Amino acid sequence: MAIAPRLAPPRLAPRLDLRQSQTLVMTPQLRQAIKLLQYSNLEATSFVEEELERNPLLERDERTDLPPAERAAVDQIEPRAERPMDTAEAANAETIPAEAVTPLDADMSNTYDAGGAGDGAPLLGQMGGSGGSHSFESDDRGIDDFADALPPLRDHLGEQLRLTFGDPVDRIIGAHLIALLCPAGRLTADPDAIAAAMNLPLERIEAVRARMMRFDPVGLFARDLKECLAAQLADRNRLDPAMQAMLDNLELLARRDSKRLMAVCGVDAEDLAEMISEIRALDPKPAATYDSSPAPPVVPDLIMQRTPDGSWMIELNPDTMPRVLVNERFYAKVAPSARKEEKVFLTERLANANWLVRSLQQRAQTILKVAAEIIRQQDGFLRHGVAHLRPLILRDVAEAVELHESTVSRVTANKYIATPRGTFELKYFFTTAIQGTHGGDTHSAEAVRHRIRTLIDAEPANDVLSDDAIVAVLREEGVDIARRTVAKYREALRIPNSVQRRREKAVPA
């Protein structure tokens, strides 16, 4: 009988091993550099402003001179001809030339000042400001910049309330109704609940509300859309029986059922078209004009221009690009006499300042590199329009500029570029590809959507294109697309289907 040998138990003993591995350490500065790359110019400027407050070794770069590459060469600058010193130069000069000095006892009553007030020039108090121009050619402001801002809606209504009602009770009722207005300008609260809360008869509250419905803008304090539109039509003296019948059948108008509307209103097609245009001219949400602030204009981060040789030139917007400098002179002045704790603080601030300057420079170079590649690949769109927009994904640009795909995604986020065709977000140039028929070239989804809108806009009233007909036209043009994709693109463009368009075009405009 064989006996199996017994295995000795494992012994635990300390030992040293050497291993090599690579790991990515996300330092706070690296995280901030990634965020800085994703910021727009305005967001980056806000971040720089915070750093300027925290770091005494940073200062704002306020230089207005051009970089050496954009200056004219010395031998290309034409010599300035000698001319008399004008008023602005004389004001800034340290000494006044003798020929510009007028004797104090000189008689100026018989002198003629060409271009002065006698020639129709504005007086000194009427000038637009120092350095202003007498012409509007260099004024890039629009008419919206001169328009007066609308007052708050409740202040506007409160002033009308004080001028309309003299009874204090009616004023209290009106103030309560103003407080109950919804953002669209309607009264959504129950009338009986309003009367019970104020302990007043419902008839008196409705009498005050009826007078307030004629306030400017007309149509406020209505219970529903029908009452709002009726008040505006009554103010225009257009609330006749036919129009009232249309307001009673707004669901037919929403479905564009022109035949039933003509029967209900008792009008022909021409009168119905005129009535529909009058309804469209009304404001279904009269309070939105006052309470909604206008959308702020988009400030581009990049500016693109065409050069004389036909190529494109891209630059960062100098008005929004953050620029800072490291104040090394201040550091050299303070650091030698600083104490140990102060020297540690200054050294840390100096390192952060150098890092921020390098990060901003690298950010600018990366944005320009990515934007230049996007413009290179979408040259057809910039020259010929949306129909020539190429399908493009982040990977295509990342491989061309030798950057990671996530870096390109951060660069194109929240960035806008001003082009001769308008201001676009950089993300706009990335569109999915739609296969071509018989293995042909792919097409951009945005270009296909533009083609669908063009086909529908050009369709005649007696031959409205269905989704299947649009598919047939696109396939003849080399676009392999399904009917459900056409329907999805059409709905995204907020274009009704062929049945609704046929009903709408059956009514003469």
Helices and strands as residue ranges (DSSP letters): H 28-38, H 41-54, E 58-60, G 68-70, G 74-76, H 87-92, G 98-100, G 117-119, G 124-126, G 143-146, H 153-164, H 168-179, H 191-198, H 202-212, H 225-235, H 241-248, H 250-254, H 258-265, H 269-280, H 288-291, E 302-306, E 312-316, E 324-326, H 328-334, G 335-337, H 340-377, H 379-384, G 386-388, H 394-401, H 405-412, E 416-419, E 422-425, G 426-429, E 433-434, G 437-439, E 443-444, H 445-457, H 467-476, H 483-492, H 498-506
